[in-house]
Amino acid sequence: MRGKAELFLIFISVLPFLSLSFSAESPKERRVLVLLDDLAIKSSHSLFFDSLKSRRFLLHFRLADDPEISLRRYGQHLYDALILFCPSVQRFGGSIDVAAIADFVDSGHDLIIAADNNASDFIREIATECGVDFDEDPVAMVIDHTSYAVSDTEGDHTLLASDNIIESDVILGSKKIEAPVLFKGIGHSLNPSNNLVVKVLSASPSAYSANPKSKLANPPTITGSAISLVSIVQARNNARVLITGSLIMFSNRFFRSGVQKAGNSTKHERSGNEQFFTELGKWVFHERGHLKAVNIRHHKVGVTDEPAMYRISDDLEYSVEIYEWSGTSEPYVADDVQVQFYMMSPYVLKTLSTNQKGLYSTAFKVPDVYGVFQFKVEYHRLGYTTLSLSKQIPVRPYRHNEYERFIPAAYPYYGAALSMMAGFFIFTAVHLHNK
Amino acid sequence: MVRSTGNDAQALFHALRSAYAATPTNLKIIDLFVGFAVCTALIQVAYMAIVGSFPFNSFLSGVLSCIGTAVLAVCLRIQVNKENKEFKDLAPERAFADFVLCNLVLHLVIMNFLG
């Protein structure tokens, strides 16, 4: 009995420490499920995985056809992110399928998909769900006869050294990637009407997607800069997906290899792959470019409380605080955040001015229209989470006693009527006194 | 021909002036009042033409007060004029009392409609 009581006391005393691990502000370790075709990838791509582990990610490696893997249990997701390094898997083991992965992304979790030249239909289908279409030809690879990496062994120009990298400090960090990025695998194309996908690394205009081992029978389906080598998708719920057609880009061999682009005499000691994927990995897992808007307030000028209703031609102030998450909450500084006073169309559109500490505010006059308006902030910038803030507020017209008592434009008429009365009065006096 | 028409106009004007000079003073006072009212009305119409008819009720009220007063003054003049055979039996005091009461009603209405 006494032993049980002691055990119970110890258990109770440990509970407060357990609750600390769920604090929302301090970054907790995030669990990532990594599905592989072959456990050798764990060691052949160890540099990439180590960079994730050093940033406090708990990686769970599993074979893709392991029958016990699942993303959900009892309605809760077991992992915070998913990495699919299993291009040739035909069917996942366990309870994962295309719908489960789509549901995983729909609930706001991040995903990395790497295919390669023996990509199965399954992986292609998952990529299509995310908005990216791999080349349908199963044996096609991206070939480029002018932008290939000079190497001693492979002469078929499928090893590309690409430096068509998107320019974005948010996605790829502020340090420029000097060396070209090595790529060997299948290319994909993006639907031009899809505005959620972005080409991070695109092929040069002379690239095309075809079978390297046979002569070209038909014109290639995707060519030139339309071929994307690495793409990112930021979904409307701000889940981020990274898709690439080359699993070997992540390998230690490519990270460490030197690179020399054809036609260029500079030989780089190390390819840009490691920096490229470290920075891109930070972006995909929301360590950069993740915005949070808090404290949306609006009030009449001079009053601190938020009113339930405004009147037309009121002066009001609107303010919002925007922070960027990069390890800690830093104030986000930009000069292009705008607020709309919106009812079917924006009646007022103002750029918010910032105090450089994350507070954005502006003041304007309510328009001369009554109805139910919304304060809308629609902030879509490349690489940043979308901010769609909206706060509804009604606007009423003047009450009957809020109009001006005397209309200045009508003063002549007032004067005329009064002068008529005065004239009548004087006239009666004169008329009566006149005999 | 032109000079003779010019002379005719002048002669007519002079005739009118001398005939008017013969009217009694109290009628001249009433005429003066009517002239004042009509002028005020014209000024208001000119103002409305420039600025627009925004408080239209005020405009109507102002113009109507002028015109109404002019009309009532003209009625008074007709009734008080001794040369007018139609109102020979009407006492001028009665005419004046009517004038005053009508004006009171007129101005009451004007003040309400002025806004």
Interface residues (C-beta under 8 A of the other chain):
Chain A: I407 A409 A410 P412 Y413 Y414 A416 A417 S419 M420 M421 G423 F424 F427 T428 V430 H431 L432 N434 K435
Chain B: T25 N26 I29 I30 F33 F36 A37 T40 A41 I43 Q44 Y47 V51 F54 P55 S58 F59 S61 G62 V63 S65 C66 T69 A73 F96 V100 N103 H107 I110 M111 L114 G115
